[in-house]
Amino acid sequence: MLVVKLGGGTGIDIEACCDDIAELWKAGQRLVLVHGGADETSELGEKLGHPARFVTHPNGMTSRYTDRETVEILAMACAGRRNTVLVESLQRRGVQAVGLAGADGAVLRGPRKATLTVMEGQKRLILRDNHSGNVTTVNTHLLRLLLEGGYLPVLCPPAMSTDDELMNIDGDRAAAAVAAALGATDLVVLSDVPGLLRDVKDPASLVPEITAGSFDDAMALAHGSMKKKLLGAREAAEGGVARAILARGQGEAPIRAALAGHGTVVSWRVSSVPAGSG
């Protein structure tokens, strides 16, 4: 079992990724595709007069503040447009893809954080009407029914809260939860960078492997969304996934390249990177 996460930014070659997914699927690889839709959500919010608001948390991480209107815009942009376009692309390649928001059938569920503590300069503020949270349960029964029926699930935000309300979720960590729940051997997280870099301006500074013992050092190197990708990778590893691979979603066969070790491989096992990879 393989779980693939496509980033929600513009630096992903969707056609190359869908080509690769189709080749893997036809070769007998069962997989679940998880994706985000950050850019589409921000773009649609601007058009609707409700621009994105990003906040900084006390731990230094940033996230989108998701009020009720924003989560509805997310549903339109991510589950409405991006999900459908991905399903179309896979169907065109002969893959029976089924698009699902995490809220459908409560495939992805967890507690909603109704309030957020954020930093504004040196001040701490409490934001209310927040509709975001973390995935704590995965409806594996529904996913397995689809997989066993020959369908490829394509999952995206929003998820369903434990109070049965729509909520935004982090796609990388959601993909990790899906991978762990399904007992996947590998989680491939594709973005516009080749993995964790020691120097964000130098692709040659790639960190090829991260283990439990080096994870804290890796987090200290990470910036922006890479921190959440690493957190998701750790959660996948702790959940029993053999490898979580952070790689670039561009070039020929990007998923198979990642599986060959071209990226940053996060694993609690020793010597997980194939010889000669990087």
Secondary structure, DSSP 8 states (H G I E B T S, - for coil): -EEEEE-SSS---HHHHHHHHHHHHHTT--EEEEE--HHHHHHHHHHTT----EEE-TTS-EEE---HHHHHHHIIIIIIIIHHHHHHHHHHTT--EEEEETTGGGSEEE-EE--EEEEETTEEEEE-S--EE---EE-HHHHHHHHHTT-EEEEES-EEETTS-EEB--HHHHHHHHHHHHT-SEEEEEESSSS-BSSTT-GGGB--EE-GGGHHHHHHH--THHHHHHHHHHHHHHTT-SEEEEEES-SSSHHHHHHTT-SEEE-SSSS-S-TT--
